[in-house]
Amino acid sequence: MTVKVIEVVGESKNSWQEAVENAVRDASKTIRNITGIEVRNQTANVQGGKIVEYKADVAIAFKVEGSTEA
């Protein structure tokens, strides 16, 4: 099986978990066969001493169509 990995950034006004979920949901709109993710980094934008936006760098792995099982 051949797996490809791409890196995307998810964003949320509410939490890092939601930022990760948004990244996966958005990627799944155009990528089939997602098999796993790795959260590589979490950051946030701050204004007035409060977090106003959460961001998560997410590596998304997916099976390449036409590849065979090893």
C-alpha positions as CSV (number, residue, x, y, z in Angstrom):
1,M,0.0,0.0,0.0
2,T,1.3,3.5,-0.8
3,V,0.4,6.3,1.6
4,K,0.8,10.0,0.9
5,V,1.0,12.7,3.6
6,I,0.0,16.3,3.3
7,E,0.1,19.1,5.8
8,V,-2.8,21.4,6.4
9,V,-3.7,24.1,9.0
10,G,-7.1,24.0,10.7
11,E,-8.5,27.0,12.5
12,S,-11.2,27.5,15.2
13,K,-12.5,30.3,17.4
14,N,-13.2,27.7,20.1
15,S,-10.5,25.1,20.7
16,W,-7.4,23.3,19.3
17,Q,-9.5,20.1,19.1
18,E,-12.1,21.8,16.9
19,A,-9.2,23.2,14.8
20,V,-8.0,19.7,14.2
21,E,-11.5,18.5,13.4
22,N,-12.0,21.3,11.0
23,A,-8.7,20.5,9.2
24,V,-9.8,16.8,8.8
25,R,-13.3,17.8,7.7
26,D,-12.0,20.3,5.1
27,A,-9.4,17.8,3.8
28,S,-12.0,15.1,3.5
29,K,-14.0,17.2,1.0
30,T,-11.3,16.6,-1.6
31,I,-9.2,13.7,-0.3
32,R,-10.5,10.1,-0.1
33,N,-9.1,7.2,1.9
34,I,-7.8,9.2,4.9
35,T,-6.2,6.7,7.2
36,G,-4.7,8.8,10.0
37,I,-3.5,12.2,11.2
38,E,-0.7,13.6,13.3
39,V,-1.0,16.9,15.1
40,R,2.4,18.5,14.6
41,N,1.9,21.9,16.2
42,Q,-0.7,24.0,18.0
43,T,-0.6,27.8,18.0
44,A,-3.1,30.6,18.7
45,N,-3.6,34.3,18.0
46,V,-4.0,36.5,21.1
47,Q,-5.7,39.9,21.4
48,G,-6.1,41.8,24.6
49,G,-4.7,39.0,26.6
50,K,-7.3,36.5,25.3
51,I,-7.0,33.7,22.7
52,V,-9.1,34.7,19.7
53,E,-8.2,31.9,17.3
54,Y,-6.8,28.4,17.7
55,K,-4.6,26.9,14.9
56,A,-3.4,23.3,14.5
57,D,-0.9,22.1,11.9
58,V,-2.1,18.6,11.0
59,A,-0.4,15.9,8.8
60,I,-3.0,13.9,7.1
61,A,-2.2,10.4,5.7
62,F,-4.2,8.8,3.0
63,K,-4.0,5.7,0.8
64,V,-3.1,6.4,-2.8
65,E,-5.8,5.1,-5.1
66,G,-4.7,2.1,-7.1
67,S,-2.0,1.1,-4.7
68,T,-2.0,-2.5,-3.4
69,E,-1.9,-3.8,0.1
70,A,1.6,-5.0,1.2
